[in-house]
Amino acid sequence: MNRLLIFVCLIVFTGSVYSQRDLTPGGRRSSYFGKADYKDYRFYGLQFSAGPTFMKTRTENPEISLIANGRPASYIIDPSGKVGFFAEVGLAHFTQRRSKLAQAWKKVFISYYDYGLGFKMFNGAEKMDLTIQNPGNTQSTSSANSSFKNGYLYGRFSIHKNFYIGKKYFIDNGLGANVDYRLLETNTSYGLSQFGLTNDYNHPKLVAQLNYDLGFGIKLSRRSFLIPGVHLPIMSFYEWRGGCAALKWFDSNYLPIMAKVKLIYLFEKKVKGCNTPGSEDDRKRNEEYLQNN
């Protein structure tokens, strides 16, 4: 009886340690963390992301010399980023099968991939200060200010590789692409028109970019993951400007940065009839138990 009790305790302890270290969607939560979860979940589910956006601009503003109305002059353009927002909904798929190369190297190259549709708002501003040299060694100054609020409908696809830390945390790296279309826009032109200075360049309505995600993942349960992180473009394909990832508006470049919180929630497998949820191993163990009793 004592041997049997010791054997059972060893099995329970071993299973508990294994479940605590299991970071796959199918890993069971041990009784140490509460009631064990024996439900079956699919390897894909809903993903929702949202957060603020910010337009990063240059840190130095050079002074540019010119002739305005026949007189020497100079001007400085000072862009500034403002806070916006974004929200996205889509699906996330965890990989179930590894490629032959991954099996040979005993590596997991792709942890999961996800995609979604969303809306994002980018806001920014630009100020122009003009100084004109007048006769008698005097100066006159003029200024022009403007801001923009642009809204985009977008689609995104990313491939992710996770690096696990301990039992329930991981570093999430994602590489993907996004295609945006500008639906809303304000203030497409401004400037000191009386001196022939008008900064009215606007990037095309369609945007296509390569992007990168970096996040810190937390496994909340067998079916849910919370991943706060940051998303930013690293190269633009359209409009092509030598690979520059920033969006040009007025006379400045604005790099959109998105701070986000992503939630992944896996779907539960549907159970037919009166069958109880559980894995194939659970079903076999249950049959063996019934046969032996």
Secondary structure, 3 states (H helix, E strand, C coil): CHHHHHHHHHHHHHHHHHHHHCCCCCCCCCHHHCCCCCCCEEEEEEEEEEEEEEEECCCCCCEEEEEECCEEEEEEEEEEEEEEEEEEEEEEEECCCCCHHHHHHCCCCCCEEEEEEEEEEEEEEEEEEEEEEECCCEEEEEEEEEEEEEEEEEEEEEEEEEEEECCCEEEEEEEEEEEEEEEECCCCCCEEHHHCEECCEECCCEEEEEEEEEEEEEECCCCEEEEEEEEEEEEEEECCCCCCCCEEEECEEEEEEEEEEEEEEEEECCCCCCCCCCCHHHHHHHHHHHHHC
